[in-house]
């Protein structure tokens, strides 16, 4: 079984970054960033859909610098080869 820990954070340069640890490698790894967040933003979320030990989907959402009135979400599905970007329009107008 490959154990993993994923941490998402906003860097001092306002980029959304992923840091993860996996038992297969045995050390922390900084992955590529997901892009710029809205200036001054300190809010993000992460959610995991799993069935027992099997991770089905991971989602990370944030306010994008290019359109802070929307929620940008990066989604990783277990069978997909890469992260997918989704943008949700603001419903709070």
N, C-alpha and C positions, 0 to 999 in steps of 0.2 A: 504494500500500500504506500502510495506517495502522499505524504502529508504536506500541506501548503498553508502559508499565512500570507495574505495580501494586505498591504496598507496603502491607502490613497491619501495624498496631502497636497496642499497648495504651496508651491515654492515661493521664496522671497521675490522672484521675478514674475509672479502671478501665472505660473503654469501648473496644470494638474499632473501630478507625477504618481507612478506606482512603484512601490518597493515590495519585493516579495521574497519569501524564503521557501525552499522546497527541500524535502528530505532526500530527494534524488541527488541534489547538488551539495546540500549541507552548508550553504552560506546565503547571505542576503544579496539580492540582485536588484539593481535599479533598472527598470525597463524604460522604454521610450515614454515621452510625455504625451498626454492626450490633447494638448493645445492650451491656449491662453484662457484664463477665467476672467470674469468681469473685475475691473480694478476695485480693490477694497473688499472683494468677496471673501467670505470666510466659511461659506456653507457648501457642503457637498453631501452626497449620500452614497452608500454602497449596499447592495442587496444580493443575496445568493439564493438560488432555487436549487435544492438538492433532494435526492431520493436516497436516504441512508448515507452511504459513503460516496455516492456518485454525484458529482456536481453537474447539474444540467445547464445552468445559466448564471452569469454574473453580470450585474448592472452597476454602473457608476454614473451619477448625475451631478451636474453643476451648471452655474450660470456662465455662458460663454461671453467672452469679451466682445465678439462680433455682434451679438444680439442678446443683451442682458435681460430682455423682457420674455425670453423663452427659457426652457430647460433643455439643455443638451445632455443626452445620455449615451454612454458608450456601453455596448452590450457584447458579451462573449458567450456564445452557445457552444456546448461541449463538442459538437460535430463540425463546427465551422473553423476554418483555418486562421481567422483574424478577428479583431475587434470591429464592430459595426457601429456607425454613428447614427443616432436618431435625434431629431429636434422636435420638441413639443411646443406648440404655440401657447402664449400666455392666456390663462383663463381668469386672471385676476384684474382685468381692466374695469 
